[in-house]
Amino acid sequence: MPLERDQIRELLIQELPALLERDPEVQRLILQLAQKYFAGRSETDNRFDRILEELRQSREEQTRLWAEQAQRWAEQAQRWEEQAQRWAEQAQRWAEQAQRWEEQDRRWEENQREIREMLRRLGEMDQRHAEIDRKWEEQTRRWEEQAQRWEEQDRRWEEQSRLWAEQSQRWEENQREIRELMRRHAALDRKFDSTIGALGARWGLYSEQSFRDALRGILTGFFNLEVINVNEFDETGEVFGRPEQIELDVIIKNGLLLICEIKSSMSKADMYLFERKARWSERRHERRADQLIVISPMVDVPARKVAERFGIVVYSFAEDAGDALTSAER
């Protein structure tokens, strides 16, 4: 009885494994049939090797790409940190600048009050007032220009350092101008007071001693010049023709001996008398003065001629003498 297909299949499934183990012909036949559909061991090994190599290369490439990407991220993170630091520094600069502006506004208001007070006290000095007004207008113009620069600063960060330097320089110039104006104002006040004091001493409203003390105070307080009042007795009467007290003012600066006469007014006779007192003092102390100086707001023409003949330097105000002596020291 012929076998059915299913029976043959069942028989092969049962018997084929045993035949493969003991029958070489069956083994060869099965291998020939399998080679049509499956690669051999060597080819399979080669394929696995190629796949593994490709996987290895892919892994190395991926590792390299990840390393590069990690480096880029690190660099980007560093750039962000640097940028954040720049923004923080810039924010700090803006805060400091805002504080400077507030302080500057306060100083500006103080300066405005001082200028208004100066203008009130020096109303008769039209020309000087006009010069001050011109300087303030120039300063206002500079501030307006500076405001425009600050607006431009928002658009041009790279010019920040240069603009800061310019602003600082202009502020220092402004401060120097203000200090110079205040110094001149104070000097004018002192000169005015000296002139009024001289008039008062001349017409009996103030004592001559008060006027001298005031001028000595200016030389000492504002110019750091030590004025020594020397009061000695002339026993032989060489100066006045009879024994009398001789009063002189002496300034010693850097080894130089300066003999001074400080008076509210000087006539021709006063100038001759001062020269005699100075020469008497030189002979008494056996030292010649380096310079004879007269400080007086009122010196008539004949007295000035006598001073020129004797080499006596005449100053109208204590400030003029102080400036001359301190500048000569420098």
Number of C-alpha atoms within 10 A of each C-alpha: 3 6 9 9 9 9 11 12 12 12 12 13 11 11 11 14 12 11 14 15 10 10 11 11 11 15 16 12 11 12 13 11 11 12 10 9 8 11 12 13 9 9 11 12 12 12 13 12 12 12 12 12 12 12 12 12 12 12 12 12 12 12 12 12 12 12 12 12 12 12 12 12 12 12 12 12 12 12 12 12 12 12 12 12 12 12 12 12 12 14 12 12 12 12 12 12 14 12 12 12 13 12 12 14 12 12 13 13 12 12 15 13 12 14 20 12 12 16 17 10 12 15 12 10 10 11 10 13 16 11 11 15 14 12 15 15 12 12 15 12 12 15 15 12 11 16 12 11 15 15 10 13 14 9 9 11 11 9 11 15 10 9 16 13 11 12 16 11 12 16 15 12 12 16 14 12 13 16 12 12 15 16 12 12 16 13 18 14 14 18 19 13 15 23 19 17 23 25 18 16 20 16 10 10 12 15 15 18 12 13 23 21 11 16 25 19 17 19 21 14 11 13 16 13 18 15 19 14 13 12 11 12 11 19 11 11 12 13 20 14 9 11 13 15 13 17 16 17 18 19 19 15 15 7 8 11 16 18 28 23 23 23 21 26 19 23 16 16 12 16 22 15 13 24 22 15 20 23 16 16 21 14 10 11 8 9 11 15 16 12 14 21 23 24 24 22 23 19 21 12 12 13 19 18 14 18 21 11 9 13 13 20 15 21 19 18 22 26 20 15 19 19 14 12 15 13 9 8 9 5
